[in-house]
Amino acid sequence: MVFERDNLVMASKLVVVATVMAAFGYALVPIYRAICEITGINILALGDRNIPGATPKLSANTQVDTTRTITVEFDANARGPWEFKPAQRSMQVHPGEMATVMYEFQNVQNRRMAAQAIPSYAPQQAGRHFNKVECFCFTQYTLEPGEKKSWPVVFVIDPKLSKDVTTITLSYTFFEVGGKTPPAPVAQATDARVGGARS
């Protein structure tokens, strides 16, 4: 009798745990969508915005605003011995208009490398209105020695962007992921041993 009651209690607990886990699984999608929308990491949340070209329906707040022109400047910073640059330095776009810029990268080292890029915006508040439909950022890429790549950034500037903002700078910092720290030059290592012997 006690054994059956214990089994019933355990089964009840397992049902509750399974229900909570299922609810949490369903909650992950809107949580992830909100995080991506706030940080601009991914395009998962863009489907609900009805960006021109993304879906056949256009709402009033995503129409192209031809009365405004925003200059978008492109910048690239490389943390390592490789080449990374935008194909063009700037372009002019209307809010709500889809635009594309290419970024070029070359691994000039004699070894394979893995790297990724992280974007930043100036002014900072423009980041909330700079919607990337396609972007190479936040994805790790492996490049062979001497390999060249070109990656597109497809974006739309939200018409809700403050009218005071007429220029936005999109900057990417490209850095190696999981790379080995190069050894110190032999001459420096020798000097250090000699200095240690003298002391």
VEXBA-567009 format. One record per residue (C-alpha): chain; x, y, z. Coordinates in nm, 3 decimals, always signed. Example, Ala and Ser with C-alpha at 12.3 -4.5 7.8 and 13.67 -1.06 7.14 Angstrom:
2
@cadena = A east = +1.230 north = -0.450 up = +0.780
@cadena = A east = +1.367 north = -0.106 up = +0.714
END
This chain:
199
@cadena = A east = +0.000 north = +0.000 up = +0.000
@cadena = A east = +0.278 north = +0.241 up = +0.096
@cadena = A east = +0.471 north = +0.128 up = -0.210
@cadena = A east = +0.178 north = +0.210 up = -0.440
@cadena = A east = +0.132 north = +0.551 up = -0.276
@cadena = A east = +0.503 north = +0.627 up = -0.323
@cadena = A east = +0.476 north = +0.528 up = -0.689
@cadena = A east = +0.175 north = +0.754 up = -0.733
@cadena = A east = +0.358 north = +1.049 up = -0.573
@cadena = A east = +0.663 north = +0.986 up = -0.790
@cadena = A east = +0.450 north = +0.961 up = -1.105
@cadena = A east = +0.277 north = +1.289 up = -1.015
@cadena = A east = +0.611 north = +1.461 up = -0.969
@cadena = A east = +0.735 north = +1.330 up = -1.303
@cadena = A east = +0.421 north = +1.459 up = -1.478
@cadena = A east = +0.475 north = +1.804 up = -1.323
@cadena = A east = +0.842 north = +1.806 up = -1.426
@cadena = A east = +0.756 north = +1.698 up = -1.782
@cadena = A east = +0.488 north = +1.968 up = -1.806
@cadena = A east = +0.726 north = +2.238 up = -1.682
@cadena = A east = +0.995 north = +2.125 up = -1.927
@cadena = A east = +0.752 north = +2.130 up = -2.219
@cadena = A east = +0.631 north = +2.479 up = -2.121
@cadena = A east = +0.990 north = +2.599 up = -2.095
@cadena = A east = +1.065 north = +2.457 up = -2.440
@cadena = A east = +0.777 north = +2.653 up = -2.592
@cadena = A east = +0.885 north = +2.967 up = -2.404
@cadena = A east = +1.237 north = +2.951 up = -2.548
@cadena = A east = +1.126 north = +3.062 up = -2.895
@cadena = A east = +0.974 north = +3.397 up = -2.789
@cadena = A east = +1.260 north = +3.454 up = -2.543
@cadena = A east = +1.518 north = +3.391 up = -2.816
@cadena = A east = +1.319 north = +3.609 up = -3.057
@cadena = A east = +1.316 north = +3.898 up = -2.807
@cadena = A east = +1.690 north = +3.868 up = -2.738
@cadena = A east = +1.770 north = +3.863 up = -3.110
@cadena = A east = +1.547 north = +4.162 up = -3.174
@cadena = A east = +1.705 north = +4.367 up = -2.895
@cadena = A east = +2.066 north = +4.281 up = -2.977
@cadena = A east = +2.040 north = +4.251 up = -3.355
@cadena = A east = +2.223 north = +3.919 up = -3.340
@cadena = A east = +1.998 north = +3.726 up = -3.572
@cadena = A east = +1.719 north = +3.770 up = -3.825
@cadena = A east = +1.476 north = +3.536 up = -3.648
@cadena = A east = +1.264 north = +3.824 up = -3.516
@cadena = A east = +1.252 north = +4.016 up = -3.842
@cadena = A east = +0.971 north = +3.813 up = -3.997
@cadena = A east = +0.712 north = +3.990 up = -3.784
@cadena = A east = +0.829 north = +4.332 up = -3.897
@cadena = A east = +0.715 north = +4.295 up = -4.257
@cadena = A east = +1.034 north = +4.446 up = -4.398
@cadena = A east = +0.998 north = +4.536 up = -4.768
@cadena = A east = +1.110 north = +4.240 up = -4.975
@cadena = A east = +1.092 north = +3.999 up = -4.680
@cadena = A east = +0.716 north = +3.936 up = -4.698
@cadena = A east = +0.448 north = +4.030 up = -4.952
@cadena = A east = +0.256 north = +4.243 up = -4.700
@cadena = A east = +0.375 north = +4.593 up = -4.617
@cadena = A east = +0.241 north = +4.787 up = -4.323
@cadena = A east = +0.241 north = +5.166 up = -4.311
@cadena = A east = +0.539 north = +5.195 up = -4.074
@cadena = A east = +0.772 north = +4.994 up = -4.303
@cadena = A east = +0.716 north = +5.182 up = -4.628
@cadena = A east = +1.019 north = +5.348 up = -4.782
@cadena = A east = +1.046 north = +5.706 up = -4.659
@cadena = A east = +1.172 north = +5.890 up = -4.968
@cadena = A east = +1.162 north = +6.224 up = -4.786
@cadena = A east = +1.468 north = +6.124 up = -4.580
@cadena = A east = +1.816 north = +6.012 up = -4.680
@cadena = A east = +2.058 north = +5.855 up = -4.434
@cadena = A east = +2.429 north = +5.816 up = -4.502
@cadena = A east = +2.556 north = +5.478 up = -4.384
@cadena = A east = +2.932 north = +5.458 up = -4.337
@cadena = A east = +3.107 north = +5.120 up = -4.326
@cadena = A east = +3.413 north = +5.047 up = -4.115
@cadena = A east = +3.623 north = +4.734 up = -4.057
@cadena = A east = +3.872 north = +4.654 up = -3.782
@cadena = A east = +4.088 north = +4.342 up = -3.791
@cadena = A east = +4.244 north = +4.197 up = -3.478
@cadena = A east = +4.512 north = +3.985 up = -3.639
@cadena = A east = +4.729 north = +3.943 up = -3.950
@cadena = A east = +4.460 north = +3.935 up = -4.214
@cadena = A east = +4.281 north = +4.174 up = -4.451
@cadena = A east = +3.923 north = +4.279 up = -4.380
@cadena = A east = +3.743 north = +4.571 up = -4.544
@cadena = A east = +3.409 north = +4.686 up = -4.687
@cadena = A east = +3.377 north = +4.693 up = -5.066
@cadena = A east = +3.260 north = +5.055 up = -5.034
@cadena = A east = +3.303 north = +5.314 up = -4.761
@cadena = A east = +2.950 north = +5.459 up = -4.757
@cadena = A east = +2.610 north = +5.466 up = -4.923
@cadena = A east = +2.292 north = +5.669 up = -4.900
@cadena = A east = +1.965 north = +5.494 up = -4.823
@cadena = A east = +1.607 north = +5.586 up = -4.743
@cadena = A east = +1.453 north = +5.451 up = -4.422
@cadena = A east = +1.260 north = +5.134 up = -4.506
@cadena = A east = +1.471 north = +5.069 up = -4.817
@cadena = A east = +1.662 north = +4.740 up = -4.838
@cadena = A east = +2.032 north = +4.783 up = -4.913
@cadena = A east = +2.337 north = +4.556 up = -4.946
@cadena = A east = +2.705 north = +4.608 up = -4.879
@cadena = A east = +2.981 north = +4.350 up = -4.929
@cadena = A east = +3.266 north = +4.290 up = -4.685
@cadena = A east = +3.587 north = +4.133 up = -4.813
@cadena = A east = +3.822 north = +3.914 up = -4.612
@cadena = A east = +4.148 north = +3.735 up = -4.685
@cadena = A east = +4.349 north = +3.506 up = -4.461
@cadena = A east = +4.705 north = +3.617 up = -4.540
@cadena = A east = +4.859 north = +3.371 up = -4.295
@cadena = A east = +5.015 north = +3.037 up = -4.387
@cadena = A east = +4.780 north = +2.847 up = -4.157
@cadena = A east = +4.409 north = +2.773 up = -4.128
@cadena = A east = +4.217 north = +3.005 up = -3.897
@cadena = A east = +3.871 north = +3.041 up = -3.746
@cadena = A east = +3.735 north = +3.390 up = -3.695
@cadena = A east = +3.416 north = +3.589 up = -3.652
@cadena = A east = +3.297 north = +3.950 up = -3.655
@cadena = A east = +3.099 north = +4.157 up = -3.409
@cadena = A east = +2.913 north = +4.473 up = -3.521
@cadena = A east = +2.881 north = +4.807 up = -3.346
@cadena = A east = +2.692 north = +5.123 up = -3.435
@cadena = A east = +2.738 north = +5.497 up = -3.403
@cadena = A east = +2.538 north = +5.669 up = -3.279
@cadena = A east = +2.459 north = +5.388 up = -3.036
@cadena = A east = +2.081 north = +5.438 up = -3.046
@cadena = A east = +2.086 north = +5.366 up = -3.421
@cadena = A east = +2.156 north = +4.999 up = -3.346
@cadena = A east = +1.794 north = +4.945 up = -3.242
@cadena = A east = +1.677 north = +5.066 up = -3.585
@cadena = A east = +1.945 north = +4.899 up = -3.799
@cadena = A east = +1.782 north = +4.570 up = -3.900
@cadena = A east = +2.017 north = +4.319 up = -4.064
@cadena = A east = +1.826 north = +4.077 up = -4.290
@cadena = A east = +2.146 north = +3.891 up = -4.379
@cadena = A east = +2.477 north = +3.920 up = -4.198
@cadena = A east = +2.799 north = +3.724 up = -4.150
@cadena = A east = +2.833 north = +3.853 up = -3.794
@cadena = A east = +2.814 north = +3.619 up = -3.494
@cadena = A east = +2.899 north = +3.320 up = -3.715
@cadena = A east = +3.241 north = +3.158 up = -3.700
@cadena = A east = +3.417 north = +3.098 up = -4.030
@cadena = A east = +3.716 north = +2.879 up = -4.105
@cadena = A east = +3.949 north = +3.002 up = -4.378
@cadena = A east = +4.240 north = +2.819 up = -4.533
@cadena = A east = +4.580 north = +2.990 up = -4.587
@cadena = A east = +4.540 north = +3.264 up = -4.849
@cadena = A east = +4.165 north = +3.204 up = -4.885
@cadena = A east = +3.947 north = +3.501 up = -4.981
@cadena = A east = +3.579 north = +3.547 up = -4.896
@cadena = A east = +3.315 north = +3.810 up = -4.968
@cadena = A east = +3.014 north = +3.835 up = -4.738
@cadena = A east = +2.699 north = +4.046 up = -4.784
@cadena = A east = +2.527 north = +4.255 up = -4.522
@cadena = A east = +2.164 north = +4.316 up = -4.623
@cadena = A east = +1.995 north = +4.573 up = -4.404
@cadena = A east = +1.694 north = +4.800 up = -4.362
@cadena = A east = +1.686 north = +5.111 up = -4.148
@cadena = A east = +1.362 north = +5.137 up = -3.954
@cadena = A east = +1.166 north = +5.452 up = -4.046
@cadena = A east = +1.111 north = +5.504 up = -3.672
@cadena = A east = +1.474 north = +5.616 up = -3.645
@cadena = A east = +1.493 north = +5.968 up = -3.502
@cadena = A east = +1.494 north = +6.237 up = -3.770
@cadena = A east = +1.797 north = +6.390 up = -3.595
@cadena = A east = +2.011 north = +6.095 up = -3.711
@cadena = A east = +2.138 north = +6.156 up = -4.064
@cadena = A east = +2.453 north = +5.942 up = -4.053
@cadena = A east = +2.506 north = +5.590 up = -3.915
@cadena = A east = +2.840 north = +5.413 up = -3.893
@cadena = A east = +2.833 north = +5.034 up = -3.906
@cadena = A east = +3.162 north = +4.898 up = -3.779
@cadena = A east = +3.277 north = +4.536 up = -3.765
@cadena = A east = +3.563 north = +4.399 up = -3.558
@cadena = A east = +3.694 north = +4.072 up = -3.699
@cadena = A east = +3.895 north = +3.855 up = -3.461
@cadena = A east = +4.036 north = +3.503 up = -3.446
@cadena = A east = +3.850 north = +3.245 up = -3.243
@cadena = A east = +4.042 north = +2.977 up = -3.054
@cadena = A east = +4.370 north = +3.068 up = -3.214
@cadena = A east = +4.698 north = +2.962 up = -3.060
@cadena = A east = +4.909 north = +3.238 up = -2.909
@cadena = A east = +5.224 north = +3.262 up = -3.122
@cadena = A east = +5.547 north = +3.178 up = -2.937
@cadena = A east = +5.782 north = +3.457 up = -2.838
@cadena = A east = +6.056 north = +3.533 up = -3.093
@cadena = A east = +6.371 north = +3.324 up = -3.040
@cadena = A east = +6.592 north = +3.629 up = -2.988
@cadena = A east = +6.375 north = +3.758 up = -2.703
@cadena = A east = +6.362 north = +3.416 up = -2.540
@cadena = A east = +6.745 north = +3.390 up = -2.559
@cadena = A east = +6.789 north = +3.737 up = -2.411
@cadena = A east = +6.557 north = +3.648 up = -2.125
@cadena = A east = +6.761 north = +3.335 up = -2.043
@cadena = A east = +7.087 north = +3.528 up = -2.057
@cadena = A east = +6.946 north = +3.800 up = -1.831
@cadena = A east = +6.824 north = +3.535 up = -1.588
@cadena = A east = +7.172 north = +3.376 up = -1.578
@cadena = A east = +7.337 north = +3.709 up = -1.500
@cadena = A east = +7.106 north = +3.783 up = -1.211
END
